[in-house]
């Protein structure tokens, strides 16, 4: 949402017009509940939280076989009708807020973010691996890189990955680094009333570690459970960890079941507290009530939860992947994502050592100060200006003839 907010803030001062277009009703619903839709000068305020319906995990294990996965044959070309509709609205350049899985949607010049290329880096994870999944992602990312007016990455590591895997169709001339701006920097800190409401709503313990993440295998919830078991064995007790996130497909549902069964089998089921889907307005209080974020993910280079934890005054334990270490520096404790003892030691130290907490937060605050919204706006403005100028001067990749929009629908 930080990117959408920034585009909104830039729009009044631009010499060209920005339009927010959506072909996704769910996306509009999410913006409504994030209070980002307006009628004139008045914000539209929803009366209820956005509620995501989630059935018991077993229900997602019995979906029809043809609903479980897509195949390479499902990858289609761009949507000519969508391109024609955009042209009719006078849209000359599309700035995508997300990476489309099946490549470019409308056949008009576009700017697109690429957040990671884990299907090439760690294809052993089923959510990005498997022959069909890798082929789909590889085709999509290659097409995006080949025809994008500009490709956005969030770090230097991301730029190097794009060059490493798709350097035959794109070079640095069309890759721009736009680091994440943590949206939490612009969110009001929770007050005592907010914290009391959230503590009561979710029946939270006095102290706990927090991990907001969907139950993909690469999120590595299992390591946390194994670390809790180590702590229980070593000291006769262990902290509670609060999980928040969804499992609404077969892979995530199976991962959730496995994690919870493991917790029971290892005797720490009472120390794993699962909240399900959590609305955005409760997240600040959940962070601030916690003893810190525990995020042993296998994927990088950039993840938002550590920046959110910093913004709400909480320390971070995360994995020692080089790209993550480069991003967070001395503002986090690092662990081996394959070693439960490494995580157990970090959790024990942070739980008991107030000096460690203070030092981490001092370092985190210093690093967080380097994320200035004005700098983010300036960088985004330069990217927009460059994209518009490239379209104006025809300095954009030539798209295939099969993507052509007939003159009756173009402007």
C-alpha positions as CSV (number, residue, x, y, z in Angstrom):
1,X,0.0,0.0,0.0
2,X,3.0,2.4,0.5
3,X,3.4,2.5,-3.3
4,X,-0.3,3.3,-3.9
5,X,-0.1,6.0,-1.2
6,X,3.0,7.5,-2.7
7,X,1.4,7.6,-6.2
8,X,-1.6,9.3,-4.7
9,X,0.6,11.9,-3.0
10,X,2.5,12.6,-6.2
11,X,-0.5,12.9,-8.5
12,X,-1.5,16.5,-7.9
13,X,2.0,17.8,-8.7
14,X,2.7,15.8,-11.9
15,X,2.5,17.4,-15.4
16,X,0.7,14.2,-16.6
17,X,-2.4,12.5,-15.2
18,X,-2.4,9.4,-13.0
19,X,-5.4,7.1,-13.0
20,X,-6.0,4.3,-10.5
21,X,-7.5,1.5,-12.6
22,X,-8.5,-2.0,-11.3
23,X,-9.8,-5.1,-13.0
24,X,-9.9,-6.9,-9.7
25,X,-13.0,-6.4,-7.4
26,X,-11.2,-8.0,-4.5
27,X,-8.4,-5.4,-4.8
28,X,-10.9,-2.6,-4.6
29,X,-12.5,-4.2,-1.5
30,X,-9.0,-4.3,0.1
31,X,-8.5,-0.6,-0.7
32,X,-11.9,0.2,0.8
33,X,-11.1,-1.5,4.0
34,X,-7.7,0.1,4.2
35,X,-9.6,3.5,3.9
36,X,-7.9,4.4,0.7
37,X,-11.0,5.2,-1.4
38,X,-12.5,8.6,-1.4
39,X,-15.6,10.4,-2.6
40,X,-14.5,13.9,-3.5
41,X,-12.5,15.1,-0.5
42,X,-14.2,12.7,1.9
43,X,-12.6,9.3,2.8
44,X,-14.9,6.3,2.5
45,X,-14.8,4.6,5.9
46,X,-16.0,1.0,6.2
47,X,-18.1,0.1,9.3
48,X,-16.6,-3.4,9.7
49,X,-13.2,-5.0,9.4
50,X,-12.3,-6.8,6.2
51,X,-13.1,-10.5,7.1
52,X,-11.4,-13.3,5.2
53,X,-13.4,-16.5,5.4
54,X,-11.2,-19.5,6.2
55,X,-12.5,-23.0,6.6
56,X,-10.8,-25.7,8.8
57,X,-7.5,-26.7,7.1
58,X,-8.8,-30.2,6.2
59,X,-11.3,-28.6,3.9
60,X,-8.6,-27.4,1.6
61,X,-7.0,-30.9,1.2
62,X,-10.0,-32.2,-0.7
63,X,-10.3,-29.7,-3.5
64,X,-10.9,-31.0,-7.0
65,X,-7.6,-32.1,-8.6
66,X,-7.9,-29.6,-11.4
67,X,-8.1,-26.8,-8.9
68,X,-4.8,-27.6,-7.2
69,X,-2.4,-26.1,-9.7
70,X,-2.0,-24.4,-13.1
71,X,0.1,-25.9,-15.9
72,X,2.3,-24.3,-18.5
73,X,-0.6,-24.6,-21.0
74,X,-2.6,-22.1,-18.8
75,X,-0.2,-19.3,-19.7
76,X,-1.8,-17.2,-22.3
77,X,-0.9,-14.0,-24.1
78,X,-1.8,-10.5,-23.0
79,X,-5.5,-9.5,-22.7
80,X,-6.1,-7.5,-25.9
81,X,-9.6,-6.4,-24.7
82,X,-8.1,-5.0,-21.4
83,X,-5.5,-3.2,-23.5
84,X,-8.2,-1.7,-25.7
85,X,-10.2,-0.6,-22.6
86,X,-7.1,1.2,-21.2
87,X,-6.4,2.9,-24.5
88,X,-10.0,4.1,-24.6
89,X,-9.4,5.7,-21.2
90,X,-6.3,7.4,-22.6
91,X,-3.8,5.3,-20.7
92,X,-0.4,5.3,-22.4
93,X,1.7,3.7,-19.6
94,X,0.6,1.1,-17.0
95,X,2.3,1.1,-13.6
96,X,1.7,-2.3,-12.1
97,X,1.6,-2.5,-8.2
98,X,2.3,-6.2,-8.3
99,X,4.1,-8.8,-10.4
100,X,1.5,-10.6,-12.6
101,X,2.1,-14.3,-12.5
102,X,1.2,-14.9,-16.2
103,X,3.2,-12.1,-17.7
104,X,1.9,-8.7,-19.0
105,X,-1.8,-8.3,-18.9
106,X,-2.6,-5.5,-21.3
107,X,-0.3,-5.0,-24.4
108,X,0.7,-1.4,-23.7
109,X,3.9,0.0,-22.3
110,X,4.3,-1.0,-18.6
111,X,6.4,-0.6,-15.5
112,X,6.5,-3.7,-13.3
113,X,8.0,-4.7,-10.0
114,X,9.9,-8.0,-9.6
115,X,10.3,-8.8,-5.9
116,X,12.2,-12.0,-6.0
117,X,13.2,-14.9,-8.4
118,X,13.0,-17.7,-5.9
119,X,11.8,-20.2,-8.5
120,X,15.3,-20.0,-9.9
121,X,17.2,-19.6,-6.6
122,X,15.4,-22.1,-4.4
123,X,13.1,-24.3,-6.6
124,X,13.2,-27.0,-3.9
125,X,10.3,-25.2,-2.2
126,X,7.0,-26.5,-3.7
127,X,5.3,-23.1,-3.7
128,X,7.7,-21.9,-6.4
129,X,9.2,-25.2,-7.6
130,X,8.0,-28.2,-9.5
131,X,8.5,-28.5,-13.3
132,X,5.2,-26.8,-14.2
133,X,5.5,-24.0,-11.7
134,X,9.1,-23.2,-12.6
135,X,8.1,-23.2,-16.3
136,X,5.2,-20.8,-15.7
137,X,7.2,-18.4,-13.6
138,X,10.2,-18.5,-15.9
139,X,8.1,-17.8,-18.9
140,X,6.2,-15.0,-17.1
141,X,9.3,-13.2,-15.7
142,X,11.3,-13.6,-18.9
143,X,8.4,-12.0,-20.8
144,X,8.1,-9.2,-18.3
145,X,11.8,-8.4,-18.5
146,X,11.8,-8.6,-22.2
147,X,9.0,-6.1,-22.8
148,X,8.8,-3.9,-19.7
149,X,9.5,-0.2,-20.2
150,X,11.1,-0.4,-16.7
151,X,11.6,-3.2,-14.2
152,X,11.6,-2.2,-10.5
153,X,13.6,-4.2,-7.9
154,X,13.7,-3.4,-4.2
155,X,17.5,-3.9,-3.6
156,X,20.8,-4.2,-5.3
157,X,20.6,-8.0,-4.6
158,X,17.4,-8.0,-6.6
159,X,19.0,-6.2,-9.5
160,X,21.8,-8.7,-9.6
161,X,19.3,-11.6,-9.6
162,X,17.4,-10.1,-12.6
163,X,20.7,-9.7,-14.5
164,X,21.8,-13.2,-13.5
165,X,18.8,-15.0,-14.7
166,X,17.4,-12.8,-17.5
167,X,20.3,-10.7,-18.6
168,X,19.9,-12.0,-22.1
169,X,16.7,-10.0,-22.5
170,X,17.3,-7.0,-20.2
171,X,20.2,-5.0,-19.0
172,X,20.7,-2.2,-16.4
173,X,19.3,0.4,-18.8
174,X,15.8,-0.8,-17.9
175,X,16.2,-1.9,-14.3
176,X,15.7,0.6,-11.4
177,X,16.2,0.0,-7.7
178,X,13.2,1.3,-5.6
179,X,13.8,0.2,-2.0
180,X,10.7,-0.6,0.1
181,X,9.3,2.2,2.2
182,X,7.8,0.6,5.4
183,X,4.2,1.6,5.4
184,X,4.2,1.4,9.2
185,X,6.4,4.5,9.3
186,X,3.2,6.5,8.5
187,X,0.9,4.6,10.9
188,X,0.0,6.0,14.3
189,X,1.5,4.1,17.2
190,X,-1.1,2.2,19.2
191,X,-2.2,3.7,22.5
192,X,-3.1,1.8,25.7
193,X,-6.7,1.5,24.6
194,X,-5.7,-0.2,21.3
195,X,-3.4,-2.6,23.1
196,X,-6.0,-3.5,25.7
197,X,-8.6,-4.1,23.0
198,X,-6.3,-6.3,20.9
199,X,-5.0,-8.2,23.9
200,X,-8.6,-9.0,25.0
201,X,-9.8,-9.8,21.4
202,X,-7.1,-12.5,20.8
203,X,-6.7,-13.6,24.5
204,X,-3.0,-12.9,24.3
205,X,-0.5,-13.9,27.0
206,X,1.5,-11.3,28.9
207,X,4.6,-11.9,26.7
208,X,5.0,-13.6,23.4
209,X,7.0,-13.6,20.2
210,X,5.1,-12.7,17.0
211,X,5.2,-14.1,13.5
212,X,2.7,-12.8,10.9
213,X,3.2,-15.0,7.8
214,X,1.1,-17.3,5.6
215,X,1.8,-21.0,6.0
216,X,4.0,-21.5,3.0
217,X,6.8,-24.0,3.6
218,X,9.5,-21.3,3.0
219,X,8.2,-19.3,5.9
220,X,9.7,-22.0,8.1
221,X,7.2,-22.1,11.0
222,X,8.5,-25.6,11.8
223,X,11.8,-24.2,12.9
224,X,10.0,-22.1,15.5
225,X,8.2,-25.1,16.9
226,X,11.5,-27.1,17.0
227,X,13.2,-24.2,18.8
228,X,10.4,-24.0,21.4
229,X,10.8,-27.7,22.1
230,X,14.6,-27.2,22.6
231,X,13.9,-24.4,25.1
232,X,11.3,-26.5,26.9
233,X,13.8,-29.3,27.2
234,X,16.7,-27.1,28.4
235,X,14.8,-24.8,30.9
236,X,11.6,-26.6,31.7
237,X,9.5,-24.0,30.0
238,X,9.4,-21.8,26.9
239,X,7.9,-18.6,25.5
240,X,4.6,-18.5,23.6
241,X,4.7,-17.7,19.8
242,X,1.7,-16.0,18.2
243,X,1.2,-16.9,14.5
244,X,-1.1,-14.8,12.2
245,X,-1.7,-15.7,8.6
246,X,-3.8,-17.8,6.2
247,X,-3.7,-21.4,4.9
248,X,-6.5,-21.3,2.3
249,X,-5.1,-23.7,-0.3
250,X,-3.9,-27.4,-0.2
251,X,-0.1,-26.6,0.3
252,X,-0.6,-24.1,3.0
253,X,-3.3,-26.2,4.7
254,X,-1.0,-29.2,4.8
255,X,1.8,-27.0,6.2
256,X,-0.4,-25.6,8.9
257,X,-1.6,-29.1,9.9
258,X,2.0,-30.4,10.0
259,X,3.2,-27.5,12.1
260,X,0.4,-27.8,14.6
261,X,0.7,-31.6,14.8
262,X,4.5,-31.2,15.4
263,X,3.8,-28.7,18.2
264,X,1.5,-31.2,19.9
265,X,3.9,-34.1,19.4
266,X,6.9,-32.1,20.8
267,X,4.9,-31.0,23.8
268,X,4.7,-27.2,23.0
269,X,1.2,-27.1,21.6
270,X,0.1,-24.8,24.5
271,X,2.8,-22.3,23.5
272,X,1.7,-21.9,19.9
273,X,-1.2,-19.4,19.6
274,X,-2.8,-19.1,16.1
275,X,-4.9,-16.0,15.4
276,X,-5.9,-16.7,11.7
277,X,-6.4,-13.7,9.5
278,X,-5.7,-10.4,11.3
279,X,-7.1,-7.1,10.0
280,X,-4.6,-4.3,9.4
281,X,-5.8,-2.1,12.2
282,X,-4.9,-4.8,14.8
283,X,-1.3,-5.3,13.6
284,X,0.3,-2.3,15.3
285,X,-0.9,-3.4,18.7
286,X,0.1,-7.0,18.1
287,X,3.6,-5.9,17.2
288,X,3.9,-3.5,20.2
289,X,2.6,-6.1,22.7
290,X,5.1,-8.7,21.5
291,X,8.6,-9.4,22.8
292,X,9.8,-9.2,19.2
293,X,9.4,-10.6,15.7
294,X,10.7,-14.1,14.9
295,X,10.9,-14.6,11.2
296,X,13.1,-17.6,10.1
297,X,12.2,-17.3,6.4
298,X,14.2,-18.9,3.6
299,X,13.3,-16.1,1.1
300,X,14.7,-12.6,0.6
301,X,16.1,-10.2,-0.2
302,X,13.6,-7.8,1.3
303,X,10.7,-8.6,3.7
304,X,8.4,-6.0,5.3
305,X,7.7,-7.5,8.7
306,X,11.2,-6.6,10.1
307,X,10.6,-3.0,9.1
308,X,7.1,-3.1,10.6
309,X,8.5,-4.5,13.9
310,X,11.1,-1.7,14.0
311,X,8.5,0.9,13.4
312,X,6.5,-0.3,16.4
313,X,9.5,-0.5,18.7
314,X,10.1,-4.3,18.6
315,X,13.4,-6.2,17.9
316,X,13.8,-8.7,15.1
317,X,15.1,-12.3,14.9
318,X,15.5,-13.4,11.3
319,X,17.7,-15.6,9.1
320,X,21.3,-15.1,8.2
321,X,20.8,-15.0,4.4
322,X,23.4,-12.5,3.0
323,X,20.8,-10.4,1.3
324,X,18.7,-10.1,4.5
325,X,21.8,-9.3,6.5
326,X,22.7,-6.5,4.0
327,X,19.2,-5.1,4.3
328,X,18.9,-5.1,8.1
329,X,22.5,-4.7,9.2
330,X,23.1,-4.5,13.0
331,X,19.4,-4.1,13.7
332,X,18.5,-7.8,14.0
333,X,19.6,-11.1,15.5
334,X,20.5,-13.6,12.8
335,X,20.0,-17.4,12.9
336,X,20.6,-20.4,10.7
337,X,17.2,-21.2,9.1
338,X,18.1,-24.9,9.2
339,X,19.3,-25.0,12.9
340,X,16.6,-25.0,15.6
341,X,19.3,-24.6,18.3
342,X,20.5,-21.4,16.7
343,X,16.9,-20.0,16.9
344,X,16.4,-21.3,20.4
345,X,19.5,-19.5,21.6
346,X,18.5,-16.2,20.0
347,X,15.0,-16.4,21.4
348,X,16.3,-17.2,24.9
349,X,18.8,-14.4,24.8
350,X,16.3,-11.8,23.6
351,X,13.6,-13.0,26.1
352,X,15.9,-12.6,29.1
353,X,18.5,-9.9,28.2
354,X,17.2,-6.4,28.5
355,X,20.5,-5.0,27.4
356,X,20.3,-6.9,24.1
357,X,16.8,-5.6,23.6
358,X,17.9,-2.0,24.1
359,X,21.0,-2.3,21.9
360,X,19.0,-3.9,19.0
361,X,16.3,-1.2,19.2
362,X,18.9,1.6,19.2
363,X,20.5,0.1,16.1
364,X,17.1,-0.4,14.5
365,X,15.9,3.1,15.2
366,X,19.1,4.5,13.5
367,X,18.5,2.3,10.4
368,X,14.8,3.1,10.3
369,X,15.6,6.8,10.3
370,X,17.3,6.2,6.9
371,X,13.9,5.4,5.4
372,X,12.5,8.8,4.6
373,X,9.2,9.2,2.8
374,X,10.4,12.2,1.0
375,X,13.3,10.2,-0.5
376,X,10.8,7.4,-1.5
377,X,8.6,10.0,-3.3
378,X,11.6,11.5,-5.1
379,X,12.8,8.1,-6.3
380,X,9.3,7.2,-7.5
381,X,8.9,10.5,-9.2
382,X,12.1,10.0,-11.2
383,X,10.9,6.6,-12.2
384,X,7.5,7.9,-13.4
385,X,9.1,10.8,-15.3
386,X,11.5,8.4,-17.0
387,X,8.8,6.0,-17.9
388,X,6.6,8.7,-19.4
389,X,9.6,10.2,-21.3
390,X,10.5,6.7,-22.7
391,X,6.9,6.3,-24.0
392,X,6.8,9.8,-25.4
393,X,10.1,9.3,-27.3
394,X,9.3,5.7,-28.4
395,X,12.2,4.3,-26.3
396,X,10.3,1.2,-25.2
397,X,10.7,-2.4,-26.2
398,X,8.9,-3.4,-29.4
399,X,6.1,-5.8,-28.6
400,X,5.1,-8.7,-30.8
401,X,2.7,-8.1,-33.7
402,X,0.3,-10.5,-32.1
403,X,-0.1,-8.0,-29.2
404,X,-1.3,-5.3,-31.6
405,X,-4.4,-3.3,-30.6
406,X,-6.4,-2.4,-33.6
407,X,-6.8,1.3,-34.4
408,X,-10.5,1.4,-33.6
409,X,-9.6,1.0,-29.9
410,X,-6.4,2.9,-29.7
411,X,-5.6,6.6,-28.9
